[in-house]
Amino acid sequence: MSMASQLEQIEALRQDPTFRLEASRIAFLLELSKRDGPAPIMSVGRAAGISDRSIPSRIVDTLAKLGLVERLPATNGDLRIIRVQLTDSGREACEKWSKISRNR
């Protein structure tokens, strides 16, 4: 699927009153949902097409406040690398967005 097509789908989801998140936050969540478990914040941000290095951390702040993700400490001892994972609520939201996306 092309990036333009993905962005169109994300924008369509954003218009749904159930999902009032900005497109970049939805893209981050959907990218995180493709991972098997926790992933470094910056890695997920890059894969979601977010180029500004300060944005992924702010996105995670918002998503964590909403209970959709949780931050985890790094396992390799490098305290600069923070990992993030979906919560059960985050997984449910991603499943709903994916279902809506498939039905459009």
C-alpha positions as CSV (number, residue, x, y, z in Angstrom):
1,M,0.0,0.0,0.0
2,S,1.4,3.4,-0.9
3,M,2.1,6.1,1.7
4,A,-0.5,8.3,0.1
5,S,-3.1,5.6,0.5
6,Q,-2.1,4.9,4.1
7,L,-2.4,8.7,4.9
8,E,-5.8,8.8,3.3
9,Q,-6.9,5.9,5.4
10,I,-5.5,7.5,8.6
11,E,-7.3,10.8,7.7
12,A,-10.5,8.9,7.2
13,L,-10.2,7.3,10.6
14,R,-9.4,10.6,12.2
15,Q,-12.7,11.9,11.0
16,D,-14.6,9.2,12.9
17,P,-15.8,10.8,16.2
18,T,-14.7,7.7,18.1
19,F,-11.1,8.3,17.1
20,R,-10.1,11.9,17.7
21,L,-6.3,11.4,17.5
22,E,-4.1,13.2,15.1
23,A,-2.9,11.3,12.1
24,S,0.7,11.0,13.4
25,R,-0.5,9.4,16.6
26,I,-2.7,6.9,14.7
27,A,0.2,6.1,12.4
28,F,2.5,5.6,15.5
29,L,0.0,3.2,17.1
30,L,-0.6,1.2,13.9
31,E,3.1,0.9,13.4
32,L,3.6,-0.2,17.0
33,S,0.8,-2.8,16.5
34,K,2.9,-4.5,13.8
35,R,5.6,-5.2,16.3
36,D,5.9,-8.3,18.4
37,G,6.2,-6.7,21.8
38,P,8.0,-3.6,23.0
39,A,10.0,-1.5,20.6
40,P,12.2,1.6,20.8
41,I,10.2,4.8,20.5
42,M,12.5,6.3,17.9
43,S,12.4,3.1,15.8
44,V,8.6,3.1,15.7
45,G,8.5,6.8,14.9
46,R,10.9,6.4,12.0
47,A,8.9,3.5,10.6
48,A,5.7,5.6,11.0
49,G,7.2,8.3,8.8
50,I,7.9,10.8,11.7
51,S,11.2,12.5,10.9
52,D,11.5,15.0,13.7
53,R,13.3,13.3,16.5
54,S,11.3,15.1,19.3
55,I,7.9,14.2,18.0
56,P,7.7,10.4,18.8
57,S,8.4,11.0,22.5
58,R,5.6,13.6,22.6
59,I,3.3,11.3,20.8
60,V,4.0,8.6,23.4
61,D,3.4,11.1,26.2
62,T,-0.1,11.7,24.8
63,L,-0.9,8.0,24.1
64,A,0.3,7.0,27.6
65,K,-2.0,9.6,29.2
66,L,-4.9,8.0,27.2
67,G,-3.8,4.5,28.4
68,L,-3.0,3.3,24.9
69,V,0.7,2.6,25.4
70,E,3.2,2.2,28.2
71,R,6.8,3.1,28.4
72,L,9.3,0.4,29.4
73,P,13.0,0.7,30.3
74,A,15.6,-0.5,27.9
75,T,16.9,-4.0,28.4
76,N,20.4,-3.5,27.0
77,G,21.5,-1.1,29.7
78,D,21.4,2.0,27.5
79,L,19.1,4.3,29.5
80,R,18.7,6.6,26.5
81,I,16.7,4.0,24.6
82,I,13.1,3.9,25.9
83,R,10.8,1.2,24.6
84,V,7.1,1.4,24.2
85,Q,4.3,-1.2,24.0
86,L,0.6,-1.2,23.4
87,T,-1.7,-1.7,26.3
88,D,-4.8,-3.8,26.0
89,S,-6.8,-0.6,25.2
90,G,-4.2,0.3,22.6
91,R,-4.5,-3.1,20.9
92,E,-8.3,-2.8,20.9
93,A,-8.1,0.6,19.3
94,C,-5.8,-0.6,16.6
95,E,-8.1,-3.6,15.9
96,K,-11.0,-1.2,15.5
97,W,-9.0,1.1,13.2
98,S,-7.8,-1.8,11.1
99,K,-11.4,-3.1,10.8
100,I,-12.7,0.3,9.8
101,S,-9.8,0.6,7.3
102,R,-10.6,-2.7,5.7
103,N,-14.3,-1.9,5.4
104,R,-13.8,1.4,3.6
